[in-house]
Amino acid sequence: MADRYLEVVEPEDNVATALRDVEAGETVTVAVGDQERTIEMLDDVNFGHKLAIEDIADGETITKYGKSIGNATEDIPAGTFVHVHNVESNYGRGDLAGDEEVEAVSE
């Protein structure tokens, strides 16, 4: 039976959102559309973060909620924590922007 605390919204998603802490070594089952996938966790994944539900090749699109959120910067095996260390986001990294690149907007 699929773990209801691992959320995959669209069948084309290649990541799930952990709605609980998941531990490396744990075996989890994720509902993907009408099917289920069983995954051996390679990394710890904290609540609210993403885990790969299939092998994702370097450069491949990361899909969450049926939308592209970025591209893998390295091979990401199923069961791996997916975050800024292995994904180049479509949305940029405000934490890496220099002060001269960031300007507050007031209305």
Secondary structure, 3 states (H helix, E strand, C coil): CCCCCEECCCCCCCEEEECCCECCCCEEEEEECCEEEEEECCCCECCCCEEECCCECCCCEEEECCEEEEEECCCECCCCEECCCCEEECCCCHHHCCHHHCCCCCC
